[in-house]
């Protein structure tokens, strides 16, 4: 596959642009590196806009956009598109039902009790991703080890088929978790309305900017990042994401996806420089 000459780059943050503990200055092996920073500098010097696309909240991703001098930000896995340092925003509704007036999807889920019921269905396998879950408006932020397809089927059976569970990648196990012991690392999940995705948000943002998918490159590391592929000309998945069980087959099914040689920030830098070299 030929590299796409990027006129804009959309990137995931955690596990992609930043590595262990959210550091921009460490490799996956926690050694110091200036590679990602050098690639970011080259991107800015080339005048190519950078847009952060994350599962983080609006406030968190806007702050990160300031730090990395990004031109825009997409929060909560595509729920909110922001530009002009957050002064301009657009919210995607997806399949969120109209009957909840001006309430947020999280308020609707709280009213239905759906998250607590879902967690009770998976004791020791699913829990709130505390303490970071408390400020989310569009998605219920969870962690654990469940099959999203099985959860989606359960939701449909409960009459909540407008919701879907999205896998946003693996995280290290910590003492704060109450999950059952398991050799597999826990994963972060976003329970949110169908139709909201990173790809849908990128497509809306590209139209706003007067750009086409062929102008855009995206970089990510998780299953949810594969949603970006239809909206861009080229999708890079960092090596750490591709190494997760089952990901290789999913990536192979995406014709415009490639895997970086290195994980996390080093792989992110490779993807950025490859996009610029075109």
BAVEX-186389 format. One record per atom (N, C-alpha, C): x, y, z; residue in three letters. Coordinates in steps of 0.2 Angstrom, whole numbers, plus 5000, padded with zeros to 4 digits. Example, Ala and Ser with C-alpha at 12.3 -4.5 7.8 and 13.67 -1.06 7.14 Angstrom:
506649725039ALA506249785039ALA506649845039ALA506449895035SER506849955036SER506450005039SER
// end
This chain:
500449945000UNK500050005000UNK500450065000UNK500350114996UNK500750174995UNK500450225001UNK500950265004UNK500850305009UNK500350365007UNK499850385011UNK499450445009UNK499850505011UNK499850555006UNK500150615008UNK499650655012UNK499750665019UNK499250685024UNK499250765023UNK498550785023UNK498450855024UNK498150865031UNK498050815034UNK497850815041UNK497950745044UNK498150745051UNK498250685055UNK497750685061UNK497350625061UNK496950615067UNK497350565071UNK497350575078UNK497750525082UNK497350505088UNK497350445090UNK497250425097UNK497750445101UNK497650445108UNK498150475113UNK498450415117UNK498050385121UNK498350335126UNK498450265122UNK499150245123UNK499350185120UNK499550195113UNK499450255110UNK499650275103UNK500150325103UNK499950385104UNK500350445104UNK500750455111UNK500450435116UNK500750435123UNK500850355125UNK501350345129UNK501450275131UNK501350265138UNK501750225142UNK501650205148UNK501450265153UNK500950265157UNK500750315161UNK500550385158UNK500450375151UNK500250435148UNK500850485146UNK501450455146UNK502050485145UNK502250495137UNK502450555135UNK502550565128UNK503350555127UNK503750545133UNK504450545133UNK504750475134UNK504250425135UNK504550355136UNK504250305131UNK504750255129UNK504550205125UNK504050155129UNK503850105125UNK503450055128UNK503850015134UNK504450015133UNK504949985138UNK505150035143UNK504850095143UNK504950145148UNK505650175148UNK505950175142UNK506650205141UNK506450275138UNK506850325140UNK506750395137UNK506850395130UNK506450435126UNK506550445119UNK506250515117UNK506650545112UNK506350615110UNK506050605103UNK505950535101UNK505750525094UNK505050555093UNK504550535097UNK503850565096UNK503850645096UNK504250675100UNK504250745100UNK504550775094UNK505050745091UNK505350765085UNK504950755079UNK504550705079UNK504050695074UNK503450745074UNK503250755080UNK502750805081UNK502950875079UNK503650895080UNK503850955078UNK503850955070UNK504050905067UNK504050905060UNK503350905057UNK502850885060UNK502150885058UNK501950955058UNK502150995064UNK501951065064UNK502351105059UNK502951095058UNK503351135053UNK503051125046UNK502751065045UNK502551055038UNK501851085037UNK501551115043UNK500951145043UNK500351095042UNK500451035044UNK499850985044UNK499550985051UNK498850995050UNK498450995057UNK498450935060UNK498450935067UNK498450875071UNK497750875075UNK497350825075UNK496750825079UNK496850765083UNK496750775090UNK496750715095UNK496050685095UNK496050615095UNK495350575094UNK495450525100UNK495050535105UNK495150505112UNK494550485115UNK494550435120UNK494050415124UNK494050465130UNK494450505131UNK494550555136UNK493950605136UNK493750635141UNK493250685142UNK493450745138UNK492950785136UNK493050845133UNK493550895136UNK493550905142UNK493950945146UNK494650915145UNK494750855146UNK495350815146UNK495750825139UNK495350815134UNK495650815127UNK495750885125UNK495350935127UNK495551005125UNK496151025129UNK496251005135UNK496951015138UNK497550985135UNK497450925133UNK497950885129UNK498050925122UNK497550945119UNK497650985113UNK498051045114UNK497951075119UNK498451135121UNK499151115121UNK499251065125UNK499951045126UNK500351025120UNK499950985115UNK500250965109UNK500151005103UNK499851065105UNK499751115099UNK499351085094UNK498851045096UNK498351015091UNK497851065088UNK497651055082UNK497151105079UNK496451085081UNK496351025084UNK495651015086UNK495650955090UNK495050935092UNK495050875097UNK494350845096UNK494350775097UNK493750735097UNK493750695103UNK493150705107UNK493150675114UNK492650615115UNK492750575120UNK492250525122UNK492150475116UNK492650455112UNK492650405107UNK492150435101UNK492150505100UNK491750525094UNK491150565096UNK491050575103UNK490450605105UNK490450685103UNK490950715104UNK491050785103UNK491650805099UNK491550845094UNK492050875090UNK492150945092UNK492850965093UNK492951025095UNK493551055091UNK493451125090UNK493951165087UNK494051235090UNK494551275088UNK494651335091UNK494751335098UNK495151285100UNK495251275108UNK494651265112UNK494151235109UNK493551215112UNK492951265112UNK493151315108UNK492551365108UNK492051345103UNK492251305098UNK491751285093UNK491651205094UNK491051185095UNK490951115096UNK490351085092UNK490351025091UNK489750985088UNK489650925092UNK489050905094UNK488950845097UNK488650795092UNK488850735092UNK488550675088UNK488050645093UNK487450625091UNK486950595095UNK486850515093UNK487050495087UNK487050425085UNK486250405086UNK486150345089UNK485450325090UNK485250335097UNK485450385100UNK485150405107UNK484450425106UNK483950395109UNK483250405108UNK483050475110UNK482550505106UNK482350575107UNK481950585114UNK481750525117UNK481250535122UNK481550555129UNK482250565129UNK482550585135UNK482650665136UNK482350705132UNK482350775132UNK483050805131UNK483250845136UNK483950875135UNK484450835140UNK484250775142UNK484750735146UNK485250705142UNK485850695145UNK486450665142UNK486350585142UNK486650555137UNK486650485137UNK486750445144UNK487250475148UNK487450455154UNK486850455159UNK486450515159UNK485950525163UNK485350475161UNK485250465155UNK484750415153UNK484950345155UNK485550325155UNK485850255157UNK485650255165UNK485850305168UNK485750305176UNK484950295177UNK484550335173UNK483850325174UNK483550255173UNK483850225168UNK483650155167UNK484050105171UNK484550125174UNK484950075179UNK485250025175UNK485450035168UNK485649985164UNK486449965165UNK486850015168UNK487549995169UNK487549955175UNK487249975180UNK487249925187UNK487049855185UNK486549855181UNK486249785179UNK486749745175UNK487049785171UNK487649755166UNK488149725171UNK488449765175UNK488949745180UNK488749685184UNK488149685186UNK487949635190UNK487849565186UNK487749575180UNK487749515175UNK488449485175UNK489049525176UNK489649505175UNK490149515181UNK489949475187UNK490349485193UNK491049465192UNK491449515195UNK492149505194UNK492449505187UNK492049525182UNK492249535175UNK492149605173UNK491749645176UNK491649715174UNK491549755180UNK491749815179UNK491649865184UNK491749935181UNK491549985185UNK491750055183UNK492450065182UNK492650105177UNK493350125177UNK493450185181UNK493450175188UNK493550225193UNK494250245194UNK494350305195UNK493950365196UNK493750405190UNK494050385184UNK493950425178UNK493250425175UNK492850375177UNK492150375174UNK491750425176UNK491850465182UNK491350505185UNK491150575181UNK491650595176UNK491550655172UNK491250645165UNK491150585163UNK490950565156UNK490150585156UNK489950615150UNK489250635149UNK488950585144UNK489350555139UNK489050515133UNK489150445134UNK489650425138UNK489750355138UNK489950335146UNK489750275147UNK489850245154UNK490550205153UNK491050235156UNK491750215156UNK491850155161UNK491950095158UNK492050035162UNK492749995160UNK492849945164UNK493449905163UNK493349835165UNK493649785162UNK493549715164UNK493749675158UNK493449615158UNK493649565153UNK492949535151UNK492649565146UNK492049535143UNK492049535136UNK491549505133UNK491449495125UNK490949555123UNK491149605120UNK490749655118UNK490149635114UNK490249585110UNK489649555106UNK489149525110UNK489349485115UNK488949455120UNK488549515124UNK488849565126UNK488549625129UNK488049655125UNK488249665118UNK487749695114UNK487149655113UNK487149595113UNK486649545112UNK486149555119UNK486549555124UNK486149565131UNK485749635131UNK486049685128UNK485749745128UNK485149745124UNK485249715118UNK484649715114UNK484049675117UNK484249625121UNK483749585124UNK483349625130UNK483749675132UNK483449715137UNK483049775134UNK483049785128UNK482649835125UNK483149905124UNK483749895125UNK484249945125UNK484749935119UNK484449915114UNK484849905108UNK485149965105UNK484950025107UNK485250085105UNK485950095108UNK486150055113UNK486750055116UNK487250005113UNK487850015113UNK488349965111UNK489049975116UNK489349915117UNK489949915121UNK490549915116UNK490949975117UNK491549975113UNK492249965117UNK492649925114UNK493349905117UNK493849955115UNK494149985120UNK494550045119UNK495350025121UNK495449955121UNK496149935122UNK496249915129UNK496849885130UNK497049855136UNK497449905141UNK497349895147UNK497649935152UNK498049885157UNK498549915161UNK498849875166UNK498349855172UNK498449795175UNK498049785181UNK498349825187UNK497949855191UNK498149885197UNK497849865203UNK498049885209UNK497749865215UNK497049895216UNK496949955213UNK496249985214UNK495749945211UNK495849895206UNK495349855203UNK495149795208UNK494449785207UNK494149725210UNK493949665206UNK494249665200UNK494149615195UNK494449545197UNK494149495195UNK494449425196UNK495149425193UNK495549385196UNK496249375194UNK496249335187UNK496649355182UNK496649325175UNK497249345172UNK497549295168UNK498249315165UNK498149365160UNK497549375157UNK497449425152UNK497349495155UNK497649545152UNK497549615155UNK496849635154UNK496649675159UNK495949705158UNK495949755153UNK495349775150UNK495249815145UNK494749875147UNK494849925143UNK494349985144UNK493749985139UNK493149995142UNK492549985138UNK492150055138UNK491850075133UNK491450125133UNK490750105131UNK490250105136UNK489550095134UNK489250155132UNK488950155126UNK488750225123UNK488250215117UNK487950265115UNK487450255109UNK487750235103UNK487450185099UNK487650165093UNK487650225088UNK488150225083UNK488150275078UNK488650335080UNK488850335086UNK489350375088UNK490050335088UNK490550365084UNK491150325083UNK491650385081UNK492350355082UNK492850405080UNK492850415073UNK492650365069UNK492550375062UNK492050425060UNK491450415063UNK490950465061UNK491150535063UNK491450545069UNK491650615071UNK492150645066UNK492650595063UNK493150625059UNK492850635052UNK492350595050UNK491950615044UNK491650685044UNK491350695050UNK491050765051UNK491550815051UNK492050805054UNK492550855054UNK492950875048UNK493050825044UNK493350825037UNK492850875033UNK492250855033UNK491750895029UNK491750965031UNK491750985038UNK491851045040UNK492451085038UNK492951045037UNK493551075035UNK493651085027UNK493151055023UNK493251055016UNK493751005014UNK493850955017UNK494350905015UNK494050835014UNK494350795010UNK494150725009UNK494450675013UNK494250605013UNK494550555017UNK495250545014UNK495350555007UNK496050545004UNK496550595007UNK496350645010UNK496750695013UNK497050675020UNK496750625023UNK496750615030UNK497150545032UNK497550555037UNK497850495040UNK497650485047UNK497550425049UNK497350415057UNK497850365060UNK497950375066UNK498350325070UNK498050305076UNK498050245078UNK497750215084UNK498050155086UNK497750115091UNK498050055094UNK497450005096UNK496850025095UNK496349975098UNK495749965093UNK495349915095UNK494749895091UNK494349955089UNK494250005094UNK493850065092UNK494150105087UNK494850105087UNK495150145082UNK495050115075UNK494950055074UNK494750035067UNK494150065064UNK493750095068UNK493150135066UNK493350195062UNK494050215063UNK494250275059UNK494450255052UNK494550195050UNK494750175044UNK494350195038UNK493650195038UNK493250215032UNK493250285031UNK493450325036UNK493450405036UNK494050435033UNK494650385032UNK495250415031UNK495550375025UNK496150405022UNK496450365017UNK496950315019UNK497250325025UNK497650275028UNK497550275035UNK497550215038UNK497550205045UNK498150165048UNK498450195052UNK499050155056UNK498850125062UNK499050065064UNK498950035070UNK499650025073UNK499750055079UNK500450045082UNK500549965084UNK501149945084UNK501249875085UNK501049845092UNK500949885097UNK500649865103UNK499949845103UNK499549885099UNK498849865097UNK498849805093UNK499249795088UNK499149745083UNK499349675087UNK499749675092UNK499949615096UNK499449585100UNK498849625101UNK498349605106UNK497949545102UNK497749495106UNK497449435103UNK496849455099UNK496849425093UNK496249445089UNK496349505084UNK496749545086UNK496849615082UNK497149595075UNK497549555074UNK497849545068UNK497349525063UNK496949485064UNK496349465059UNK495949525058UNK495749565063UNK495349625062UNK495749675057UNK496349685058UNK496749735054UNK496849705047UNK496949645046UNK496949615039UNK496349625035UNK495749635039UNK495149645035UNK495049715033UNK495449755035UNK495449835034UNK495949845028UNK495649865022UNK496149865017UNK496649925017UNK496449975021UNK496850035021UNK497250045028UNK497349985031UNK497649985038UNK498349955037UNK498849985041UNK499549955041UNK499749955049UNK500249915050UNK500449915057UNK501149945057UNK501349985062UNK501950015063UNK502449955066UNK503149975065UNK503649925067UNK503649925074UNK503649985077UNK503749995084UNK503050005088UNK503049995095UNK502450015098UNK502350085101UNK501750105102UNK501650165106UNK501950225102UNK502250265106UNK502550335104UNK503050325098UNK503450275098UNK503950265093UNK503550245087UNK503050205087UNK502650185081UNK502250245079UNK502050285083UNK501650345081UNK502150385077UNK502750395079UNK503250435076UNK503350415069UNK503350345068UNK503450315062UNK502950335057UNK502250325060UNK501750335056UNK501650415053UNK501850455058UNK501850525056UNK502350545051UNK502950515052UNK503450535047UNK503350505040UNK503050445040UNK502850415034UNK502350455030UNK501850475034UNK501350525031UNK501650585028UNK502150615031UNK502450675029UNK502950665023UNK503250605023UNK503750585017UNK503350585011UNK502750575011UNK502350565004UNK502250635001UNK
// end
